């Protein structure tokens, strides 16, 4: 079974919880057979009251690429028209992110990413040891432009004039 039978359903499953992804019908088969990594230079979170939420940019201190643990599905939106969708696996937040959010993406190192994507792994459950919070010193948090609050906005101006969070 796929979690993404249509585009509206696919957009609702942007995260899979590491603790249950191998058990839930929506992700179980992908956990066993369709694991991937999702490269990213960082991710956003927000803090503060809903009316005045402050966007935060979270990325590696050395600006290197992040490799998120992911799961993917392929499905037909209509006969012969295939779509591929993915979800990012999340885990409990590390100490840096706990004050901002209780979850974070699973971030894999290169060896962990190779193990995670090994579709020949005879015991996919053995890979759950990879689904842990990132080391507390891997990431930094910076303020981001309020422009990130609209998905139509993109470009370097979203990350200009950033100040370090908590420093």
N, C-alpha and C positions, 0 to 999 in steps of 0.2 A: 504494500500500500504506500502511496505517496501522500505527503502532507500538502502537495501542491497540485490539486486537480484543476485549478483555474488561477488566474492572476490575482484575484482578490484574496483567495485562500493563501497563496504563496506569500503575499505581502504581510500577512498576519503572523507568520512563523519565522521571524527574523532571528530568533535566538532559540537554541536548544539547551536545556539545563543539563550540565555534565552529570549530575547525580542520578538523573532519570532517563537520559537519552537512549540508553540501551534497553529500557523497559517499555517506554511509551509506544503505542502502535504508530504514531505519527513519525517517529524517528528510528525505531528499532532496526528496520531493514537497512536503512542508510548507515547506521552505526556499524552494522556488520559488514557492509559491502561498498559503501560509497562515501568514504572519508576523504577530505581534501584540506588544503590550507588556503586561507584567504589572506593574501599579502595586503598590508596597509602601512601607511606612514604614521598613523595615529588614529585616535577616535575621540569623539566628543561625549561629554556628560554635562549635565546642568546641575546647578545648586541654587538654593534660595526658594522663596515662595513663588508659587505658580505665576503670579502677576508680574514678578520681577526676576525671572530666572536668569542666572548668569551662565553663559556657555563657557565651558572649559575644554582646552585642547590637551589631550593626553598622548604622549609619545615617548620614544626612547630618548634617554639623555644624550646619546651619541647620534641621534637622528637616523639610525639604521632602520631598515625595514622590520616590521613586525610580521609574524606569521601566526594568524589565528587558526585554531582548530575549527574545521567546518565539516558539514555534511551536505551532500547534494542529491538532487533528484532530477530526472528528465521525464517530461510528460508531454502529451500531445494536446495543444489547445484546440486543434481540429485535426482530422486525419492528415497525416503527412507533415504537419507543422509542429516541430518539436521545440519545446522550451526547456531550458535548464535553470533551475533555481538552487540557491544554497542558503544555509543557515549557519550562524556562528555559534559555537559551543561556549557557554558561559560557566563560570565557577564563582565561588565566594570571592569577595574583594580582598586584596592584600591590605596591609596596614596603611599604605599611602592613600588608597581609594575608599577605605571604609567610611570616612567622614562625608564622602560625596555620594556613594551608591553602595548597596550591599552585594552587587555582582560585578564581574568584569569578564572580558573575553579571555578564553584560554590562549595564552601566548606560548608558542612552542619554539625551542631552539632548533638549529638545523638537524641535529640527530633525532630529536623528538618528532620533528616534522616528517622525516624520512620514515620513521617507525609508524607514525599515525597514518600516512598515505599508503602503507604497504597492504594492498588489497589481498595479498596471499597470506596474511597473518592468520594462522589456524585458530587462534583464540583471541578474537577482538576484545573480549573483556579484559585481557591482560594489558590493554592499552589505557585503561582507566587511570593508571598511575600517572599518566601524562596530564590529566585534566585537573590541574591544581593552580592556585593563584601564582602569578608571576613574582619573582623576587622583589622585595620591597624597594630595592635601589635601582631597578631596571628602568622605571618610568619617571617622567617629570610631568607636572601639571601646570599649565599656563592659562591665563585668561584668553578668551577668543573674542572676536568681534561679534556683536549682536546680529550681524548679517547672517551668521550661520543658522539663525532661527527660521530662515526661509530656504527651502530646498532648491529654489530657483537660483539662488546666489551661489556662485563658485568663483574661485580665483585666489591669488595670493593675498588679496586684501582681507580675507577672512582671518588670516593669522598675523597680520601686521600689528606692531606696537603691543606685543604681549608682555605681561608682567608675570613673574613666577608666583605661583599660588603658594601661600603659606611661608613666604620667605621675605 
